[in-house]
Amino acid sequence: MSGGSDSIRILTVDDHPVFRSGIAALLATQPDMSLVAEASNGREALQQFRAHHPDITLMDLADARHEWPGCDDWDSQRVPEARIIVLTTYTGDVQILRSMEAGARAYLIKTLLDKELLETIRAVHAGEKILEIRKT
């Protein structure tokens, strides 16, 4: 985990270590981004968020559904500075709506990762909200 002080600081949350490793490898190629922490579930994510204060949190929806937004501490009223990008395999409207209502800034289908993920990280860091639900 590296990066300069001017880079976009990122926390990634996913229960699959291989997926987290892939995200880490992708972020390592970007001079304006750095992975500051990883977590395998929402509770660990909250601990890492508090310890590292990332600019962006990439969170798998499966992990989020169990611990966020159900975890009161992740409620957008208590962690309003959290810029969460939900990553998922789910394309259902209900999941999207719940995620966005809970404070997520972006919702991406995992099959769209790479260029779209990097663009979304930069856009959310700049204050935008993003929904990307194309099926591939």
TIVEXVO-801639 format. One record per residue (C-alpha): residue number from 0; residue in one letter; chain; y, x, z. Coordinates in steps of 0.02 Angstrom, whole numbers, plus 50000, padded with zeros to 5 digits. Example, Ala and Ser with C-alpha at 12.3 -4.5 7.8 and 13.67 -1.06 7.14 Angstrom:
BEGIN
+-----+--------+--------+-------+-------+-------+
: num : residu : chaine :     y :     x :     z :
+-----+--------+--------+-------+-------+-------+
:   0 :      A :      A : 49775 : 50615 : 50390 :
:   1 :      S :      A : 49947 : 50684 : 50357 :
+-----+--------+--------+-------+-------+-------+
This chain:
BEGIN
+-----+--------+--------+-------+-------+-------+
: num : residu : chaine :     y :     x :     z :
+-----+--------+--------+-------+-------+-------+
:   0 :      M :      A : 50000 : 50000 : 50000 :
:   1 :      S :      A : 50158 : 50080 : 49939 :
:   2 :      G :      A : 50327 : 50052 : 49863 :
:   3 :      G :      A : 50506 : 50097 : 49887 :
:   4 :      S :      A : 50629 : 50009 : 50000 :
:   5 :      D :      A : 50706 : 49917 : 49851 :
:   6 :      S :      A : 50540 : 49846 : 49791 :
:   7 :      I :      A : 50483 : 49666 : 49811 :
:   8 :      R :      A : 50373 : 49669 : 49967 :
:   9 :      I :      A : 50213 : 49567 : 49946 :
:  10 :      L :      A : 50079 : 49499 : 50062 :
:  11 :      T :      A : 49920 : 49436 : 49979 :
:  12 :      V :      A : 49803 : 49309 : 50060 :
:  13 :      D :      A : 49631 : 49274 : 49990 :
:  14 :      D :      A : 49458 : 49268 : 50068 :
:  15 :      H :      A : 49383 : 49367 : 49922 :
:  16 :      P :      A : 49408 : 49556 : 49944 :
:  17 :      V :      A : 49379 : 49587 : 49758 :
:  18 :      F :      A : 49519 : 49467 : 49711 :
:  19 :      R :      A : 49636 : 49552 : 49837 :
:  20 :      S :      A : 49589 : 49721 : 49762 :
:  21 :      G :      A : 49630 : 49657 : 49588 :
:  22 :      I :      A : 49801 : 49597 : 49646 :
:  23 :      A :      A : 49830 : 49764 : 49731 :
:  24 :      A :      A : 49786 : 49859 : 49572 :
:  25 :      L :      A : 49901 : 49748 : 49468 :
:  26 :      L :      A : 50046 : 49768 : 49590 :
:  27 :      A :      A : 50021 : 49957 : 49596 :
:  28 :      T :      A : 50071 : 49964 : 49411 :
:  29 :      Q :      A : 50240 : 49884 : 49446 :
:  30 :      P :      A : 50382 : 49999 : 49500 :
:  31 :      D :      A : 50480 : 49853 : 49574 :
:  32 :      M :      A : 50339 : 49783 : 49682 :
:  33 :      S :      A : 50239 : 49843 : 49831 :
:  34 :      L :      A : 50092 : 49770 : 49925 :
:  35 :      V :      A : 50137 : 49782 : 50109 :
:  36 :      A :      A : 49989 : 49688 : 50184 :
:  37 :      E :      A : 49831 : 49588 : 50150 :
:  38 :      A :      A : 49745 : 49447 : 50243 :
:  39 :      S :      A : 49585 : 49349 : 50220 :
:  40 :      N :      A : 49643 : 49184 : 50297 :
:  41 :      G :      A : 49798 : 49090 : 50351 :
:  42 :      R :      A : 49796 : 49149 : 50531 :
:  43 :      E :      A : 49786 : 49332 : 50480 :
:  44 :      A :      A : 49921 : 49296 : 50351 :
:  45 :      L :      A : 50038 : 49232 : 50485 :
:  46 :      Q :      A : 50008 : 49389 : 50589 :
:  47 :      Q :      A : 50039 : 49501 : 50439 :
:  48 :      F :      A : 50192 : 49400 : 50389 :
:  49 :      R :      A : 50269 : 49422 : 50560 :
:  50 :      A :      A : 50226 : 49608 : 50563 :
:  51 :      H :      A : 50286 : 49652 : 50387 :
:  52 :      H :      A : 50413 : 49517 : 50337 :
:  53 :      P :      A : 50362 : 49514 : 50153 :
:  54 :      D :      A : 50478 : 49447 : 50020 :
:  55 :      I :      A : 50334 : 49354 : 49936 :
:  56 :      T :      A : 50168 : 49288 : 50002 :
:  57 :      L :      A : 50029 : 49259 : 49874 :
:  58 :      M :      A : 49911 : 49133 : 49955 :
:  59 :      D :      A : 49748 : 49061 : 49892 :
:  60 :      L :      A : 49751 : 48871 : 49906 :
:  61 :      A :      A : 49577 : 48865 : 49983 :
:  62 :      D :      A : 49640 : 48973 : 50126 :
:  63 :      A :      A : 49803 : 48877 : 50133 :
:  64 :      R :      A : 49715 : 48708 : 50146 :
:  65 :      H :      A : 49624 : 48763 : 50303 :
:  66 :      E :      A : 49767 : 48849 : 50391 :
:  67 :      W :      A : 49926 : 48810 : 50296 :
:  68 :      P :      A : 50013 : 48687 : 50292 :
:  69 :      G :      A : 49899 : 48623 : 50431 :
:  70 :      C :      A : 49945 : 48774 : 50536 :
:  71 :      D :      A : 50108 : 48720 : 50616 :
:  72 :      D :      A : 50178 : 48897 : 50614 :
:  73 :      W :      A : 50171 : 48900 : 50424 :
:  74 :      D :      A : 50270 : 48739 : 50413 :
:  75 :      S :      A : 50424 : 48767 : 50307 :
:  76 :      Q :      A : 50532 : 48713 : 50455 :
:  77 :      R :      A : 50466 : 48858 : 50561 :
:  78 :      V :      A : 50452 : 48993 : 50428 :
:  79 :      P :      A : 50589 : 48941 : 50307 :
:  80 :      E :      A : 50609 : 49118 : 50241 :
:  81 :      A :      A : 50429 : 49123 : 50178 :
:  82 :      R :      A : 50423 : 49125 : 49989 :
:  83 :      I :      A : 50246 : 49070 : 49957 :
:  84 :      I :      A : 50161 : 49072 : 49787 :
:  85 :      V :      A : 50001 : 48969 : 49792 :
:  86 :      L :      A : 49859 : 49038 : 49686 :
:  87 :      T :      A : 49716 : 48920 : 49650 :
:  88 :      T :      A : 49578 : 48860 : 49538 :
:  89 :      Y :      A : 49626 : 48679 : 49576 :
:  90 :      T :      A : 49730 : 48584 : 49447 :
:  91 :      G :      A : 49743 : 48418 : 49540 :
:  92 :      D :      A : 49910 : 48334 : 49566 :
:  93 :      V :      A : 49877 : 48301 : 49751 :
:  94 :      Q :      A : 49853 : 48485 : 49791 :
:  95 :      I :      A : 50008 : 48533 : 49694 :
:  96 :      L :      A : 50114 : 48401 : 49778 :
:  97 :      R :      A : 50054 : 48446 : 49952 :
:  98 :      S :      A : 50083 : 48631 : 49923 :
:  99 :      M :      A : 50259 : 48606 : 49856 :
: 100 :      E :      A : 50304 : 48481 : 49994 :
: 101 :      A :      A : 50243 : 48607 : 50123 :
: 102 :      G :      A : 50366 : 48735 : 50057 :
: 103 :      A :      A : 50274 : 48833 : 49923 :
: 104 :      R :      A : 50394 : 48903 : 49793 :
: 105 :      A :      A : 50265 : 48917 : 49654 :
: 106 :      Y :      A : 50092 : 48855 : 49607 :
: 107 :      L :      A : 49986 : 48956 : 49486 :
: 108 :      I :      A : 49810 : 48933 : 49421 :
: 109 :      K :      A : 49712 : 49094 : 49449 :
: 110 :      T :      A : 49658 : 49103 : 49267 :
: 111 :      L :      A : 49841 : 49131 : 49218 :
: 112 :      L :      A : 49863 : 49287 : 49322 :
: 113 :      D :      A : 49931 : 49451 : 49258 :
: 114 :      K :      A : 50091 : 49434 : 49157 :
: 115 :      E :      A : 50124 : 49258 : 49224 :
: 116 :      L :      A : 50096 : 49314 : 49403 :
: 117 :      L :      A : 50216 : 49460 : 49387 :
: 118 :      E :      A : 50348 : 49350 : 49305 :
: 119 :      T :      A : 50325 : 49218 : 49441 :
: 120 :      I :      A : 50342 : 49345 : 49582 :
: 121 :      R :      A : 50507 : 49403 : 49508 :
: 122 :      A :      A : 50568 : 49226 : 49479 :
: 123 :      V :      A : 50525 : 49166 : 49655 :
: 124 :      H :      A : 50604 : 49322 : 49727 :
: 125 :      A :      A : 50761 : 49272 : 49631 :
: 126 :      G :      A : 50755 : 49098 : 49710 :
: 127 :      E :      A : 50668 : 48994 : 49577 :
: 128 :      K :      A : 50525 : 48869 : 49597 :
: 129 :      I :      A : 50381 : 48876 : 49472 :
: 130 :      L :      A : 50237 : 48761 : 49423 :
: 131 :      E :      A : 50112 : 48832 : 49300 :
: 132 :      I :      A : 49962 : 48722 : 49267 :
: 133 :      R :      A : 49899 : 48764 : 49092 :
: 134 :      K :      A : 49710 : 48764 : 49076 :
: 135 :      T :      A : 49629 : 48909 : 48984 :
+-----+--------+--------+-------+-------+-------+
